[in-house]
Each structure stands twice: as C-alpha cells, then as structure tokens.
Amino acid sequence: MGSGREVVESVVRGPSRVLDRWRRGGRIELVKLFPEVGKGLTIGIGALVVVSPVLALLGTVASGFLVGAVPAAVGAPTDSAEARRLFLALGFLGGSFLAQHAVGGLREVLSQIAGRRMTRIVKRRVLAAMLVPPGIAHLEDPEVLDKIAIARGHTSQVTPGAAGTGLVQVAVNRLAVLSPIALLIPFRWWLPFVLGAPLLWFRSVMREHILCAVRARHGQTSVLRRANYFVDAALTPTAAKETRVFGLGGWYAQRFESLYLGAMREVWKERSKSRRGLVMPWLATLAATTFGYWTVASSAARGEIGLAQLTILLSAVGGMRMLLALGNEDVAVEQGAAGLPLLHEVEALAQTRRNQLSGALPADGLPASTIRFEGVRFRYPGSDNDIYDGLDLELRAGESLAVVGINGAGKTTLVKLLARLYDPTDGRITVDGIDLRDLSPQQWQRRVAAIFQDFTRYELSAADNVGFGAVEAMRGALDAAALDEVAAQAGATDIIANLPEGWETVLSRRFTGGVDLSGGEWQRVALARAMLAVRSGAGVLVLDEPTANLDVRAEVELYDRFLELTRGVTTLVISHRFSTVRRADRIVVLDEGHVVEDGTHDDLVAAGGHYARMFRLQASRFVDDAAVEEVAHG
C-alpha cells in the first residue's frame, strides 16, 4: 500500500527506486518496445510529446492575456490599441489551440500505429519462443500457458499495444505539469511543492490500488482461461453442432459467468481492501488544491496581481492536478505492461526446453537397420503415473509394424516418443545404435512423417494442407504434378477435382468461397500430406488411427494400396481395426506399458492370447462364429 512515507523514501533514495517500480510494473519493458516499432516513428512520437507542454503553456498565457485585455477593450474603438491587443491575444489563443489539436491528433494517430506494431511484436516473440523447443511439453504445461496469456494481455484484456498507446498519453499528461510549475514559481516559489506533494502521494496510492487489482487478476489466470474456453467453444464451428443438438448454449453461458464472476470476486475483494487507503491522500489533495486557489485569489483581492495574472495562475493551480491524472490510459498502461516481464520468462523457458532436447548428429538416411526402445520409462511432466515402465520394442527398417492395445495402453505416447516430441524419462531409444538424444531433434523430426489421430485441419488452401508435408519444397516451387500424384495415392483425386477452385480452394466455410470436407475426405487429404513427406525424403511413416473415418471396405482398399506404395518405408501403424493391422508385416500388443505379444497376424491368432481375444471380439460384430476362423486366416 502506498503512503506519504513511500513518497519521501522515493525522493531520498533517488531514481533507482522509481526504476525498480517501473521494472516490476513492466513499464521499462514497455518503453523498450518503442524502438522496435521503428526509429522514425518513435522519434516522431517523442517530438510531439515534448512539443505538447510547450503549446499548453502558450495557450494558458494567451488565455490570460485575452481575459486581461477584455476590460480595456470594452467600449474602445475597433482601431484602438486596446482593441488591437484584444484581437492579437484572441488570434494567439486560437493559433495555440489549433496547434494543440493538430499535434494531439497526429500524436494519437502515430501512437495507435505504434500500439498495433507493439501487439504484433509481442505476438511474434511469443510465437518465436514457443516454436524454439523441438518438443511439445511446454505447450501442455498450464503454468507456461498462463504466462503466455498474461504476457499477451489476455488476462487483463488489455494488449501491450494498448498499453503503449496509453503510455504516450501518460507521458503528455506528466509533462503537462511543467507548464503550471513554470507559471507558479515566479508567483510563489513554494506553491508548486505544497500542491505537488499530496498529489504525488495520492498518485502513488492510486497506482498501488490499480496494481493490486492487476496482481489479483493475474492470480486468477487459470480460472479466466477456463472461462474463456466456454466462450470459444460456443462461438467456434468445431463445437457448434453438439452445442445445439445437446442444448449446451445456456450451460456454456452459465459456466462462463460462474467461472468469470468467481475469479473477479477475488479481484474485487483485493481492490476493495486497497480502496480504504485512498481516503487520506484524497483529503490532503483536496486541502492543498483549496489552499492554492485561496492563495491566488487572496493575492488578487489585495491588488498584487491583475486580471490576466489571476486567470493564468488559477489555470496553473488546476493544471497541477496533471501530476495525478489517473485516467483510462494509466489503467491501460498498468494492466497491459504488467505482463511484459513474463515475456522474458517465456523466452528464457523456451531456450531451456530447447536445450533439454539437445543433440547435433545428422539424421540423414536413418534408420538403415533398426529403431529400438530399450528399457524406456516415461511419465508426462506433472504426472505421478508412468506410461511405460521398462518398454522394450524393436522396429526394423523397411517393415510395417502395427501396434494394438486397449485405450490407455500408451500407443499414442509411443508415437510422441518416436517423433521426439518428448524424450524418455529413463532408458533410451536408438536409431541404428545411435541414441536418439544425440541426433538433431529438428533433423530427426524431418525424417518422420506422421498422421496423428487428431491431425490438424488447416483452414488454408487444399494445396497448403497437402503441401505442408514438404514445407521446404513449398518455399521454392512445389510441383503441381507432385500434389496430383500424392492425391491419387491417397484416393483424393476426385475430392480435389470437385473443389470450386481446385487446389486453391480454402478448406473452411469460415472464409468466402471456402468449403468444408467430410471426415473421410479430410483423412484422405491428411494421408496425401504424409505421402508427400515420404516422397520428399521422410524415412519413417507413422499412422495413428489413419483410417478411422473410412468405412471398412474403403479402409481395406486404401490400406492395401498404401502398403504397396510404401513398401520399403519404415511404417508404424496404430489402429483399433484388425482389418487394417492384420496386413502389417508384424504386430505387437501393448498392455500396461509393456509389449506382451509380438508376431504376425496368423501367429498371434493361433497363440490364443490378448490379440486373438480382441480379434475374435471385433470379428464377431460382422460375421457369425463359424466364419471367424475363415476371416482370421484370410
């Protein structure tokens, strides 16, 4: 809580205390963003900020002379010296007002431009930082996501750019006090100090009051992020169908309001506590301002100053309140800048995570013989449960390996470790005998082409959706024939042909001229993307539930063709459909983090273990018991 003692201490200790508070409040970081928006733009804004108090001073003086010239000009001829002084003062005042409006308007335009650039810069830095680590653990860490939300202004709903725009106006307000100080010192040198001390005290307490609310809001970031989730879910097409079918609209609104108000009650509680400390500095400010007006008025009553001076000095006493001047722009600065120190934390954390997934050896041509999981243990950060507890698995180069198991057996985690999105907690994964930790993670990831169960449906053109499988080629001139070829391999030729603009059609109805695809069509587009990656040099192909949106016949047809096209490519397939996995060269069954069975389809059916039971259970849904053996053995 701010106090008069803190103000005195700030003066005694010098600028270091002020700078420390600015750093903690993020305003130093906000100031540092200005050079990044452009040197010329920053210099222009700075010049306009400095000119503003000069114009304000001229305007105050001109208004005083105008008022002072009125009595003598009343009744005087229009060509008299008294009338000319009145007209001159009027013209001077009008000119100063026009200049102030012109400078203020230009300053506002330039500060808005700078603000938009600042928001873009912060977004770019967050994006760059989050893309630095080759893994994805930081993107699944709630603490990191909270920091990102605060740094970008999502928690306070004030962007860094809005804070930058506000800071320009705050600077103008602070410099504006130089004008009344310059006018009051010749009258009573001590008066600016008498007026300024309680105003600075009040401002210090008010700023702490604002920061108290900002800190309280930051403490509720996780809750506010959850509240915003319900808004996003209600407004995005992804959940729109279920929202309406299940009548979730009212529930979404209720949950949002409950979470949001619950978080804000804590903020309001802290704000209420700090509000009590505003009473004494407010009373001191009121008393000092009243004293200032009384001092000027009593001097005029004694005939010590004339009408012009009275007008100027009364305006100057009121102008001292610019020391306080806590408006919306001050709130925007405190709220928008408070999260910027966390931007450095996010960037530092990204570098730390980058170093955790280290390795520099080239991955060209790998694997040539085998990929082995050797005694691998793994648990997700923040979890107490091991997904694997000593997993041993071999994937031979050039073969297709299918992985089956009940939900939660760790099948998708296997893909994440293979693609080196995470490193094992213990044990190791080797590629041709080389520890995967020693390979460059970026180079190894280029060797892996994966279609995940929740693959991304990019709201971009069909060409981009497929072309991302060979992003390096896209930077040059991706051959249209290559796109047509992989589309044919994935069975997507007719899909592309039926699009309004062919490959250039945006695959989203949210954009003009865009269209959406069915689940099965999207799956074929994703398969084409993976095929392009293989065509461009990927050595390992991972299919995590690759054909879940296709019917059984289309799946069998596509997978048979797919295995033929990828013969010689190291392929890992995860699927619940045995019509798919039975065609793999080899099948392993995962259970409780271990490989419990390993062999061909026929071998595993004959063994009568986990695989055979799961296969018979699934086959019985489509054929009678007498036909199961026939299905099992082809």
Secondary structure as UniProt FT lines:
FT   HELIX           4..13
FT   HELIX           15..25
FT   HELIX           27..37
FT   HELIX           39..73
FT   TURN            74..75
FT   TURN            78..79
FT   HELIX           81..131
FT   HELIX           137..140
FT   HELIX           142..151
FT   TURN            152..157
FT   HELIX           160..175
FT   TURN            176..177
FT   HELIX           178..184
FT   TURN            185..187
FT   TURN            189..190
FT   HELIX           191..218
FT   TURN            219..220
FT   HELIX           221..235
FT   HELIX           237..245
FT   TURN            246..247
FT   HELIX           249..275
FT   HELIX           276..278
FT   HELIX           279..301
FT   TURN            302..303
FT   HELIX           307..319
FT   HELIX           320..323
FT   HELIX           328..337
FT   TURN            338..339
FT   HELIX           340..356
FT   TURN            364..365
FT   STRAND          370..378
FT   TURN            381..382
FT   STRAND          388..396
FT   TURN            397..398
FT   STRAND          400..404
FT   TURN            407..408
FT   HELIX           411..418
FT   TURN            419..420
FT   STRAND          426..431
FT   TURN            432..433
FT   STRAND          434..435
FT   HELIX           436..438
FT   HELIX           441..447
FT   STRAND          448..451
FT   TURN            453..454
FT   HELIX           462..467
FT   HELIX           468..470
FT   HELIX           471..474
FT   HELIX           480..489
FT   TURN            490..491
FT   HELIX           493..497
FT   TURN            500..501
FT   HELIX           502..504
FT   TURN            509..510
FT   TURN            512..513
FT   HELIX           519..535
FT   TURN            536..537
FT   STRAND          540..544
FT   TURN            546..549
FT   HELIX           552..565
FT   TURN            566..568
FT   STRAND          570..574
FT   HELIX           578..581
FT   TURN            582..583
FT   STRAND          586..591
FT   TURN            592..593
FT   STRAND          594..599
FT   HELIX           601..607
FT   HELIX           610..619
FT   TURN            620..622
FT   HELIX           625..632
//
